[in-house]
Amino acid sequence: MNVSLPAGMDPGERATLLARERAYCQELQREGKWRHIWRVSGHYANISIFDVESNDQLHDILWGLPLFPYMTMDITPLNAHPSDIGVSCPVKR
């Protein structure tokens, strides 16, 4: 996710927007839907991992981001790998 806020944005509007974004992001983290978020050094950008039920749910979450109108995103759907012993391989005894 890359963010590009307008250079002349009102500072109060910017602060309110960023506070709303933080609250939304943290609520999704508490719900377990936004699993990881990493800042990209030197950029106003992040790399995030979501755990959602469907592409439609991800779409709704992303469109709900307060910063969405100011963002560009590259989205790559991921699936559990059958060889991942931590996710998909039951322990057999």
Secondary structure, DSSP 4 states (H G I P E B T S, - for coil): -EE---TT--HHHHHHHHHHHHHHHHHHHHTTSEEEEEE-TTSSBEEEEE--S-HHHHHHHHHT-TTGGGEE---------TT-TTTT-----
